[in-house]
Amino acid sequence: MISKQILYRSLFVLIFASLIGCTSTETDDKSANEKIELLVKTEKVTKNNIEKILDFTASIQPYEEYQLCGAAPGKVQQIFVDIGDRVTQGQTLVILDQTQYYQAKVQLETIKLDLDRMDTLLKAGSIARQKYDQLKAQYDIAKTSLEFLEENTTLKSPINGVITGKYLNDGEIYSMAPNRETGKPGILTIMKIDKVKVLFGVSEKYYPVLKNGMEVNIKLDIYPTKVFTGYINNIYPTIDKMTRTFNIEIVIKNNEKLMKPGMFARVELNMGSENVLVAPSVAIIKQTGTNERYLFIYENGKAIRRTVTIGGIYDDNIEILSGLSANENVIIAGHTKLLDQSEVTLVK
């Protein structure tokens, strides 16, 4: 009796296991045959006539900048200005030790007296012309030396501007060594800021388009509602072989002194209207770890991957320089997990 019970139980277990196995196999076969439906939306790309504005970032620079320094080391006798003072061209700003200057001045005066006496003797025929010429040469050399010492011990402003740096005080020694703030030798820094400038690189393809005198808009983050107007003052004549760019210099009037050297600026160059191919920015994907951009186009029920080169950004669209043609259907939704040649279903 016990043997029959064991037999029945064994048969029941085998039948149950067989049923489970069949059910599992049917489920696996069904899953294998089912496909996940990939739903996408598309938009046809076209060429649009848009106003092409190039954006650049740069720092405000003074229109002119000078490091005021002497031609030889010496003690600073007196500095007449401080940081923030406005100065005019030719104004005396610094006097260095003038001991050598006074010595040279006395020497010149002595030679001058001798030369005046010798001039009288020359006119009377009492000395040879050669002797007079020798003394006259000494006088000219002494005069030049005095003028040099005067220029380099009485330091004057070369421009109308403002003092933006002061690196020594009265009684200190000017050594001609570069100072820690500017990396250049100097006692004072003078900047001309009634107009300022920005300098930045532009792609070589725009070289034929840009001209001196073209107006430019400049914006500063510190004045979010204000737009400053400048103009192209200088276009550099060479192309950087590494970056394929050339530099342009923009000059901006700064009568209100709102723009300060060192401020961050955004420059807008209006290149006029141009017929360009644009695609929705949401369609473009950046390849992780690279600068490669790509998108998918819809073609005969499949998603085709295209690598593209992008240009400027215009609202919600991005200029496509290469990799796409007009009237192609770009996938704008459901594309983030697609692979090349994926079968997709178009949703209207």
VEXVO-939169 format. One record per atom (N, C-alpha, C, O): residue in three letters; x, y negated, z. Coordinates in steps of 0.2 Angstrom, whole numbers, plus 5000, padded with zeros to 4 digits. Atoms other than C-alpha are relative to their C-alpha. Example, Ala and Ser with C-alpha at 12.3 -4.5 7.8 and 13.67 -1.06 7.14 Angstrom:
// VEXVO-939169
ALA500450065000 ALA506250225039 ALA500449945000 ALA500949955003 SER499650064999 SER506850055036 SER499649955003 SER499949895004 
This chain:
// VEXVO-939169
MET500450065000 MET500050005000 MET500449945000 MET500349894996 ILE499550064999 ILE501449885005 ILE500449994993 ILE500549944991 SER499650015007 SER502349924988 SER499549974995 SER499849934991 LYS500550035005 LYS500749874978 LYS500049935002 LYS500049894997 GLN500150084998 GLN500649704988 GLN500649974997 GLN500649914994 ILE499350035002 ILE502549674984 ILE500049994992 ILE500249944990 LEU500050005007 LEU502249714966 LEU499549954997 LEU499749914992 TYR500550055002 TYR500649604964 TYR500449935001 TYR500349894997 ARG499750074999 ARG501649454972 ARG500549994995 ARG500649934993 SER499450015005 SER503149484960 SER499749984994 SER499949934990 LEU500450015007 LEU501949484945 LEU499849935000 LEU499849894995 PHE500350075000 PHE501149324951 PHE500549955000 PHE500449904996 VAL499550055000 VAL502749234954 VAL500349994992 VAL500449944990 LEU499850005007 LEU503349284936 LEU499549964995 LEU499749924991 ILE500550045004 ILE501749224928 ILE500049935001 ILE499949894997 PHE500050084999 PHE501749054937 PHE500649974998 PHE500649914995 ALA499450035002 ALA503549024933 ALA500049994992 ALA500249954989 SER500150005008 SER503149064914 SER499649944998 SER499749914993 LEU500450055002 LEU501748944914 LEU500349935001 LEU500249894997 ILE499650074999 ILE502848804922 ILE500549994994 ILE500549934992 GLY499550005005 GLY504148844909 GLY499749974994 GLY500049934990 CYS500350025006 CYS502948824895 CYS499849935000 CYS499949894995 THR500250075000 THR502248664901 THR500549955000 THR500549904996 SER499450055000 SER503948584904 SER500350004993 SER500449944990 THR499850005007 THR504448634886 THR499649964996 THR499849924992 GLU500450045004 GLU502948564879 GLU500049935001 GLU500049894996 THR499950074998 THR503148404888 THR500749974997 THR500749914995 ASP499450035002 ASP504948384883 ASP500050004992 ASP500249954989 ASP500050005007 ASP504548424865 ASP499549944998 ASP499749904993 LYS500450055001 LYS503148294866 LYS500449935000 LYS500349884997 SER499650064999 SER504348164873 SER500549994994 SER500749934992 ALA499550015005 ALA505648194860 ALA499749984993 ALA500049944989 ASN500450025006 ASN504348174846 ASN499749935000 ASN499649904995 GLU500250075000 GLU503748004853 GLU500549954999 GLU501149975001 LYS499550065001 LYS504647844848 LYS499749945004 LYS499149925003 ILE500150064997 ILE504647684858 ILE499849954994 ILE500349944990 GLU500250055005 GLU503747554847 GLU500349935002 GLU500249905007 LEU499650064999 LEU504847394845 LEU499649944997 LEU499649944991 LEU500450055003 LEU503747244843 LEU500449934999 LEU500749915004 VAL499650065001 VAL504447084836 VAL499649944996 VAL499149964993 LYS500350055004 LYS503946914829 LYS500649964996 LYS501249964998 THR499550035005 THR504846814815 THR499849934998 THR499249914999 GLU500150075003 GLU505046644808 GLU500449994994 GLU501050014994 LYS499650015007 LYS505546594790 LYS500449945001 LYS500249895003 VAL499650064999 VAL507046484790 VAL500049964993 VAL500049994988 THR500050055006 THR507146334778 THR500549955001 THR500849945006 LYS499550064999 LYS508246194774 LYS499649945001 LYS499049924999 ASN500350064998 ASN507746034782 ASN500449944999 ASN501049945000 ASN499650065001 ASN508245854779 ASN500049965007 ASN499549945009 ILE500050024993 ILE508845794796 ILE500649955000 ILE501049944996 GLU499550054998 GLU509845644803 GLU500650045004 GLU500550065009 LYS499549964997 LYS511545724807 LYS500449955005 LYS500749905002 ILE499650044995 ILE512345654823 ILE500550055003 ILE500350105006 LEU499549964997 LEU513945724829 LEU500149975007 LEU500249915008 ASP499950024993 ASP514245714848 ASP500750025002 ASP501050085001 PHE499349994998 PHE515945704856 PHE500049975007 PHE499749935009 THR499950034993 THR516545674874 THR500749975000 THR501250004997 ALA499350034999 ALA518045564879 ALA500049965006 ALA499549955010 SER500050044995 SER518645454892 SER500249934998 SER500549914993 ILE499950075002 ILE518645264892 ILE500749985002 ILE501050005007 GLN499350034999 GLN520345184890 GLN500149934999 GLN499649904996 PRO500050085001 PRO520945004891 PRO500249994993 PRO500650034990 TYR499850025006 TYR521144914875 TYR500850004999 TYR501150024994 GLU499350014999 GLU522944874880 GLU500250025007 GLU499950005011 GLU499749984994 GLU524044934894 GLU500749995000 GLU501150014996 TYR499350014999 TYR525744874900 TYR500250025007 TYR499950005012 GLN499749994994 GLN526944924913 GLN500549955001 GLN501049954997 LEU499550055000 LEU527844774919 LEU500650025004 LEU500550045010 CYS499449984997 CYS529644804923 CYS500649964998 CYS500549934993 GLY499450035002 GLY531344734923 GLY500550044996 GLY500450104996 ALA499549965004 ALA532844784912 ALA500650035004 ALA501050075002 ALA499549984995 ALA533944814927 ALA499850015007 ALA499349975009 PRO500249994993 PRO533744874945 PRO500149945004 PRO500649905002 GLY499950054996 GLY533644744958 GLY499449995006 GLY499050035006 LYS500550024994 LYS532744674974 LYS499449964998 LYS499549914994 VAL500650045002 VAL530944614972 VAL500049945005 VAL499949955011 GLN500050064996 GLN531044434978 GLN499349985002 GLN499149975008 GLN500750024999 GLN529144394976 GLN499650034995 GLN499750034989 ILE500649985005 ILE527544464968 ILE499549965002 ILE499249955008 PHE500550055000 PHE526244334965 PHE499350025000 PHE498849995001 VAL500749985001 VAL524744444962 VAL499950075003 VAL500350105006 ASP500249944997 ASP523744594969 ASP499650044995 ASP499350014990 ILE500549965004 ILE522644734962 ILE499449964999 ILE499149945004 GLY500650035001 GLY521144664954 GLY500049934998 GLY499549904995 ASP499950075002 ASP521844494950 ASP500049994992 ASP500350034989 ARG500050015008 ARG521544424932 ARG500649954999 ARG500749915003 VAL499450045002 VAL523044354924 VAL500049984993 VAL499650014989 THR500050035007 THR523444254908 THR500750014997 THR501250025001 GLN499449995003 GLN524744284895 GLN500549945002 GLN500449885001 GLY499450054998 GLY526444194900 GLY500049995008 GLY500449955010 GLN500050024993 GLN525944184919 GLN500550045003 GLN500650105002 THR499549974996 THR527344224931 THR499750045005 THR499350025009 LEU500349954995 LEU526944384941 LEU500550025005 LEU500350035011 VAL499549974996 VAL528544444948 VAL500749965000 VAL500949954994 ILE499450025000 ILE530244374953 ILE500550055003 ILE500450065009 LEU499549954997 LEU531744494955 LEU500649965003 LEU500649905001 ASP499450034997 ASP533444454964 ASP500349964994 ASP500549994989 GLN499750045005 GLN534144304954 GLN500749985001 GLN500949934998 THR499350024999 THR535944304960 THR500450004994 THR500749954992 GLN499650005007 GLN536644354943 GLN499849954996 GLN500249924992 TYR500250055004 TYR535544234935 TYR500349935001 TYR500549894997 TYR499750064998 TYR536144084945 TYR500750004998 TYR501049944996 GLN499350005002 GLN537944134942 GLN500149994992 GLN500549954990 ALA500050005008 ALA537644154923 ALA499849924998 ALA500149904994 LYS500250075001 LYS536843974924 LYS500549965001 LYS500749914997 VAL499450054999 VAL538343894932 VAL500550014995 VAL500849964993 GLN499549985005 GLN539443984920 GLN499949964993 GLN500349944990 LEU500250045006 LEU538443914905 LEU500149935000 LEU500349904996 GLU499950074999 GLU538443744912 GLU500749984999 GLU500949924997 THR499350025000 THR540343744914 THR500350014993 THR500649964990 ILE499850005007 ILE540643804896 ILE499749954996 ILE500049924991 LYS500350065004 LYS539443674890 LYS500449945001 LYS500549904996 LEU499650064999 LEU540443534898 LEU500650014996 LEU500849964993 ASP499449995004 ASP542043604890 ASP499949994993 ASP500349964989 LEU500250005008 LEU541143624873 LEU499949924998 LEU500149904993 ASP500250085002 ASP540543434874 ASP500749975000 ASP500849924995 ARG499450045000 ARG542343374878 ARG500450024993 ARG500749984990 MET499749985006 MET543043484864 MET499749984994 MET500149974989 ASP500450035006 ASP541743424852 ASP500349934999 ASP500449914993 THR499750075001 THR542443244855 THR500750004997 THR500849964993 LEU499349995003 LEU544243304852 LEU500050024993 LEU500450004989 LEU500049975007 LEU543743394836 LEU499849944996 LEU500149944990 LYS500150065005 LYS542943234829 LYS500549955000 LYS500649924994 ALA499550055000 ALA544443134834 ALA500650044996 ALA501150004995 GLY499549975003 GLY545543264825 GLY500650035004 GLY501150045002 SER499549984995 SER546443314841 SER500150075001 SER500650095004 ILE499949934999 ILE546143494841 ILE499850044993 ILE499550014989 ALA500149965006 ALA546043634828 ALA499350035000 ALA499050045006 ARG500749975000 ARG544343694822 ARG499950075003 ARG499450085006 GLN500049934998 GLN544743874826 GLN499950005008 GLN499550045010 LYS500050014993 LYS544943824845 LYS499349995002 LYS499050015007 TYR500750024999 TYR543243744845 TYR499550064999 TYR499050075003 ASP500549955002 ASP542343884836 ASP500150065005 ASP499650095007 GLN500049944995 GLN543044014849 GLN499649985007 GLN499350025009 LEU500450024994 LEU542343914864 LEU499249994998 LEU498850015002 LYS500750015002 LYS540743884854 LYS499750085000 LYS499150095002 ALA500349935000 ALA540544084852 ALA499950025008 ALA499450055009 GLN500149994993 GLN540844094871 GLN499349975003 GLN499050005007 TYR500650034998 TYR539443974874 TYR499450034998 TYR498950045002 ASP500649965003 ASP538244064863 ASP499950075004 ASP499350085005 ILE500049944996 ILE538644224872 ILE499749995007 ILE499250035009 ALA500250024993 ALA538344144889 ALA499349985000 ALA498950005005 LYS500750035001 LYS536744064883 LYS499550064999 LYS499050075003 THR500449945001 THR536044234877 THR499950045006 THR499450075008 SER500049964994 SER536544324893 SER499549975005 SER499250005009 LEU500550044996 LEU535644184903 LEU499350014999 LEU498950025003 GLU500749995002 GLU534044204893 GLU499850075002 GLU499250085004 PHE500149934999 PHE534144394895 PHE499850005008 PHE499350045010 LEU500150004993 LEU534344374914 LEU499449965003 LEU499049995007 GLU500650044998 GLU532944244915 GLU499450044999 GLU498950055003 GLU500649965002 GLU531744354906 GLU499950065004 GLU499350085005 ASN500049944996 ASN532144504916 ASN500050005008 ASN500050045011 THR500050014993 THR532144424933 THR499449965002 THR499149965008 THR500650034999 THR530644314931 THR499550034995 THR499550024989 LEU500449965004 LEU529344434924 LEU499349974999 LEU498949955004 LYS500650035002 LYS527844364915 LYS499550054997 LYS499750104994 SER500549955003 SER526144444909 SER500149994992 SER500149934990 PRO500050005007 PRO526244494891 PRO499349994997 PRO499249974991 ILE500750005003 ILE524344484889 ILE499549975005 ILE499749965011 ASN500550024996 ASN522744414896 ASN499750075003 ASN499550114999 GLY500249944997 GLY522144554908 GLY499950005007 GLY499849955010 VAL500249994993 VAL521844624925 VAL500650045003 VAL500850095000 ILE499549964997 ILE523144694937 ILE499650075003 ILE499150065007 THR500349944998 THR522644884940 THR500550045004 THR500250095006 GLY499649964996 GLY524144944949 GLY500649965002 GLY500949924999 LYS499550044997 LYS525444874961 LYS500450065004 LYS500250095008 TYR499649944997 TYR526944994966 TYR500549985005 TYR500950025007 LEU499550024995 LEU528144884976 LEU499749945003 LEU499249915001 ASN500250064996 ASN528044744989 ASN500649965000 ASN501249984998 ASP499450054999 ASP529144594992 ASP500550035004 ASP500450065010 GLY499549974996 GLY530844644998 GLY500250074998 GLY500850095000 GLU499849945002 GLU530844814991 GLU500450004994 GLU500549964990 ILE499649995006 ILE532044884978 ILE499750034994 ILE499450084994 TYR500349985006 TYR531544904960 TYR500650044997 TYR501150024995 SER499549955002 SER532545064955 SER500050024992 SER500550054990 MET500249985007 MET531845084937 MET499850085000 MET499850104994 ALA500249935000 ALA531345264942 ALA499350004999 ALA498949965001 PRO500750005001 PRO529645324937 PRO499650005007 PRO499850045011 ASN500450004993 ASN528345294951 ASN499550064999 ASN499350094994 ARG500449944999 ARG527245434957 ARG499349994997 ARG499050044994 GLU500750015002 GLU525545354951 GLU500050014992 GLU499550044990 THR500050005008 THR525945334932 THR500550044997 THR500450064991 GLY499449965004 GLY527545434929 GLY500449964996 GLY500849984992 LYS499650055004 LYS528245274922 LYS500449955004 LYS500149945010 PRO499750054995 PRO529445144929 PRO499649944999 PRO499449924993 GLY500450075000 GLY528544984933 GLY499949985007 GLY499950015012 ILE500250034994 ILE528144864946 ILE499249985001 ILE498949995006 LEU500850025001 LEU526344814940 LEU499850044994 LEU500150054989 THR500349975006 THR525144894928 THR499549944998 THR499149925003 ILE500550055003 ILE524144764917 ILE499650034995 ILE499950064990 MET500449975005 MET522644814907 MET499549954997 MET499349905001 LYS500450045004 LYS521644724894 LYS499350045000 LYS499350094996 ILE500649965000 ILE519844774897 ILE499449964998 ILE498849984999 ASP500650035002 ASP518744644890 ASP499750034994 ASP499150024992 LYS500249955005 LYS518644774876 LYS500350065002 LYS500950065004 VAL499749944998 VAL518944954879 VAL500050054993 VAL499750034988 LYS500049965006 LYS519245104867 LYS499950085003 LYS500150095009 VAL499949934999 VAL519045294866 VAL500350034994 VAL500350014989 LEU499749975005 LEU520045414856 LEU499950085001 LEU499950115006 PHE500249935000 PHE519545594851 PHE500150024993 PHE500249994988 GLY499949965006 GLY519745724837 GLY499450014997 GLY498950035000 VAL500649985004 VAL518545754823 VAL500250054994 VAL500850044992 SER499949955005 SER518445894811 SER500249974993 SER500049924991 GLU499750035006 GLU519445874795 GLU499549994994 GLU499649954990 LYS500550005006 LYS517845904784 LYS499749935000 LYS499449914995 TYR500350074999 TYR517245724790 TYR500549954998 TYR500349894998 TYR499550055002 TYR518845634784 TYR499849964995 TYR499849904995 PRO500250045005 PRO518145574768 PRO499449965001 PRO499249914998 VAL500650034999 VAL516545514776 VAL500149945005 VAL499849895004 LEU499950064995 LEU517145404791 LEU500449944997 LEU500949954993 LYS499750065003 LYS517645224787 LYS500149965006 LYS499849955011 ASN499950064995 ASN518445084798 ASN499449965000 ASN499149944994 GLY500650045000 GLY517044974804 GLY499350035001 GLY498950005003 MET500749974999 MET515645104805 MET499850005008 MET500250005012 GLU500350014993 GLU514545074821 GLU499950075003 GLU499850125000 VAL500049944996 VAL514545204835 VAL499649995006 VAL499749935009 ASN500350014993 ASN513445234850 ASN500450045005 ASN500650095004 ILE499649974994 ILE514245264867 ILE499550005006 ILE499249955007 LYS500450004994 LYS513345324882 LYS500450025006 LYS500950065005 LEU499749984994 LEU513945334900 LEU499550035005 LEU499050015006 ASP500449974995 ASP513245454913 ASP499849955006 ASP499349965009 ILE500150044994 ILE513345314926 ILE499549954998 ILE499249925003 TYR500650055003 TYR512145204915 TYR499650044996 TYR499650034989 PRO500349955004 PRO510945334909 PRO499549974995 PRO499350004990 THR500550045004 THR509745204901 THR500349954995 THR500049924991 LYS499750065004 LYS511045094892 LYS500450044995 LYS500750094996 VAL499649985006 VAL511845124875 VAL500449944998 VAL500249894997 PHE499550055002 PHE513445034871 PHE500150014992 PHE500150074990 THR499950005007 THR513844994853 THR500849984999 THR501049935001 GLY499350015002 GLY515645014846 GLY500150014993 GLY499650014989 TYR499850005008 TYR516545024829 TYR500650045000 TYR501150045004 ILE499449975001 ILE517845134822 ILE500649954998 ILE500549914993 ASN499550055001 ASN519445034823 ASN500650034997 ASN501049994993 ASN499449975003 ASN520745154817 ASN499950084999 ASN499650115003 ILE500049935002 ILE520745324808 ILE500750024999 ILE501150004994 TYR499349975001 TYR522345424810 TYR500150034994 TYR499750074991 PRO499949975007 PRO523145474794 PRO500250074999 PRO500350094993 THR499849945000 THR523645644798 THR499550055003 THR499150035007 ILE500549954997 ILE522745814802 ILE500450045004 ILE501050075002 ASP499749954996 ASP523245924816 ASP500050074997 ASP499450094996 LYS500049945003 LYS523846084809 LYS499750065004 LYS499550115001 MET500349954996 MET523246184824 MET499350005001 MET498950055001 THR500750014999 THR521546114827 THR499649984994 THR499049984994 ARG500450025006 ARG521146054810 ARG499649945001 ARG499049934998 THR500350064998 THR520645884817 THR500449944999 THR501049954999 PHE499650065000 PHE521145704815 PHE499749955005 PHE499149965007 ASN500250054995 ASN521045564828 ASN499649944997 ASN499949914992 ILE500250075002 ILE519945414827 ILE499949965007 ILE499849995012 GLU500050044994 GLU519945264839 GLU499449954999 GLU499349924994 ILE500650044999 ILE518345184844 ILE500149945005 ILE500349955010 VAL499950064996 VAL518345004851 VAL499349975002 VAL498849974997 ILE500750034997 ILE516844934862 ILE500249945004 ILE500649935008 LYS499950074996 LYS516644754868 LYS499750025007 LYS499350065008 ASN500149994993 ASN516644754887 ASN499949935004 ASN500249935009 ASN500050074997 ASN516144574891 ASN499750005007 ASN499949965011 GLU500350004994 GLU515144624906 GLU500450045005 GLU500250055011 LYS499549964996 LYS516544734912 LYS499650065004 LYS499850085009 LEU500349944997 LEU515344884915 LEU500450064999 LEU500350115003 MET499649945001 MET516445004907 MET500750005003 MET501149955002 LYS499350004997 LYS518045054917 LYS500450054997 LYS500250114996 PRO499649955003 PRO519545144911 PRO500050065005 PRO500050065011 GLY500149934996 GLY519345334916 GLY499350025000 GLY499250085002 MET500749985000 MET517445334915 MET499950064994 MET500250054989 PHE500249955004 PHE516745484906 PHE499549974995 PHE499049944997 ALA500450025005 ALA515945444889 ALA499750054995 ALA500150104994 ARG500249965006 ARG514845524876 ARG499949964994 ARG499649914994 VAL500050045007 VAL515045464858 VAL499650044995 VAL499650104994 GLU500549985005 GLU513745484845 GLU500249974993 GLU500249914992 LEU499850025007 LEU514345474826 LEU499450024996 LEU499250084995 ASN500649995005 ASN512845454814 ASN500350014993 ASN500649964990 MET499749985007 MET513345544798 MET499549994995 MET499650014989 GLY500550015005 GLY511745494789 GLY499550075000 GLY499650125003 SER500549955001 SER510345614783 SER500450064995 SER500850044991 GLU499749955004 GLU510845784776 GLU499550065000 GLU499250085005 ASN500549945001 ASN509845944769 ASN500450065003 ASN500950084999 VAL499649944998 VAL510446084780 VAL499550065002 VAL498950055003 LEU500449944998 LEU509846264785 LEU500150005007 LEU500650005010 VAL500150004993 VAL509246274802 VAL499650075002 VAL499250094999 ALA500449944997 ALA508646424813 ALA499849995007 ALA500249955010 PRO500250014993 PRO507746424830 PRO500650035004 PRO500850085003 SER499449994995 SER509046424844 SER499850065004 SER500350105006 VAL500249944996 VAL508046564853 VAL500250074996 VAL500350124999 ALA499849945004 ALA508546684838 ALA500750025001 ALA500950084999 ILE499349995001 ILE510346664840 ILE500350035007 ILE500150015012 ILE499749974995 ILE511346784852 ILE500749995000 ILE501050004995 LYS499250005000 LYS513146764858 LYS500250075003 LYS500050105007 GLN499749934999 GLN514146924858 GLN500449995007 GLN500949955007 THR499750004994 THR514746954876 THR500850004999 THR501050054996 GLY499350005001 GLY516646914878 GLY500349974994 GLY500949974994 THR499750035006 THR516846834862 THR499649934998 THR499149915001 ASN500350065003 ASN516346674852 ASN499550024994 ASN499249974991 GLU500449985006 GLU515346774839 GLU499349995002 GLU499050015007 ARG500750015000 ARG513546724836 ARG499750054995 ARG499950054989 TYR500449965005 TYR512246844828 TYR499349995001 TYR499149975006 LEU500749995000 LEU510446864824 LEU499750064997 LEU500150094993 PHE500349955004 PHE509246984817 PHE499549974995 PHE499149934997 ILE500550025005 ILE508246964801 ILE499550064999 ILE499750125000 TYR500549955001 TYR506647064797 TYR500050024993 TYR499949984989 GLU500049985007 GLU506747174781 GLU499850074999 GLU500150115002 ASN500349945001 ASN505647314776 ASN499950045006 ASN500150105006 GLY500249964993 GLY505147364794 GLY500650015004 GLY500650055009 LYS499449994996 LYS506947354800 LYS500349945002 LYS500249884999 ALA499750064998 ALA507947234810 ALA500850004998 ALA501150054999 ILE499350005003 ILE509647194801 ILE500449945004 ILE500249885004 ARG499550044997 ARG511047114811 ARG500449964995 ARG500649984991 ARG499650045004 ARG511846964804 ARG500549965004 ARG500249925009 THR499550054996 THR513446874811 THR499949934996 THR500049934990 VAL500150075003 VAL513246684808 VAL500549955003 VAL500849965009 THR499650064998 THR514246524809 THR499649955002 THR499249934997 ILE500550064999 ILE513346384818 ILE500449935000 ILE501049935000 GLY499750075000 GLY513546194817 GLY499649965005 GLY499749985011 GLY500350054996 GLY512546054825 GLY499450035003 GLY499150075001 ILE500649984997 ILE511146074837 ILE499549944999 ILE499649885001 TYR500650055001 TYR509445984833 TYR499450025003 TYR499050065001 ASP500649984996 ASP508145994846 ASP500050075002 ASP500550105005 ASP500049934999 ASP507646174846 ASP500350044995 ASP500250104995 ASN499749965006 ASN508546224830 ASN500849995000 ASN501149945003 ILE499350005001 ILE510346264826 ILE500250004993 ILE499950044989 GLU499850005007 GLU511246224810 GLU500450074999 GLU500850095003 ILE499649945002 ILE511846384801 ILE500449994994 ILE500249974989 LEU499650015005 LEU513346364791 LEU500250054995 LEU500350054989 SER499949955004 SER513546534785 SER499750075003 SER499650075009 GLY500249944998 GLY512846714786 GLY499250015000 GLY498950065001 LEU500750005001 LEU511046664782 LEU499849964994 LEU500149914992 SER500250035006 SER510046614767 SER499349975002 SER498949995006 ALA500750035000 ALA508446504765 ALA499550054999 ALA499650094995 ASN500649955001 ASN506746594766 ASN500150075003 ASN499650115002 GLU500049934997 GLU507346744776 GLU499749995007 GLU499649945010 ASN500449994994 ASN506346804791 ASN500450015006 ASN500750075006 VAL499649994994 VAL507246784807 VAL499650025006 VAL499149995007 ILE500449974994 ILE506646884822 ILE500249955006 ILE500749945008 ILE499950054995 ILE506346754836 ILE499750035007 ILE499850005012 ALA500249974994 ALA505546874849 ALA500050085000 ALA499950114995 GLY499949934999 GLY505847054855 GLY500750024997 GLY500750084995 HIS499449995003 HIS507647044848 HIS500650015004 HIS501150035002 THR499450004996 THR508747044863 THR500250075001 THR500850085003 LYS499749934999 LYS508847244864 LYS500050034994 LYS500150104994 LEU500049975006 LEU508847274846 LEU500750024998 LEU501249995000 LEU499349975003 LEU510247374837 LEU499949994992 LEU499349984989 ASP500150005008 ASP510647354818 ASP499750064997 ASP499850124999 GLN500449955004 GLN509447444807 GLN499450035005 GLN499150085003 SER500649974995 SER508147474822 SER499449994996 SER499349944992 GLU500650005003 GLU506447514815 GLU499549965005 GLU499549975011 VAL500450054995 VAL505247374822 VAL499349994997 VAL499250014991 THR500650025002 THR503447324821 THR499849935000 THR500049905005 LEU500150075000 LEU502947154816 LEU499449985003 LEU498850015001 VAL500650024996 VAL501747064827 VAL499949934997 VAL500349884997 LYS500250075002 LYS500846914819 LYS499949955005 LYS499749895004 
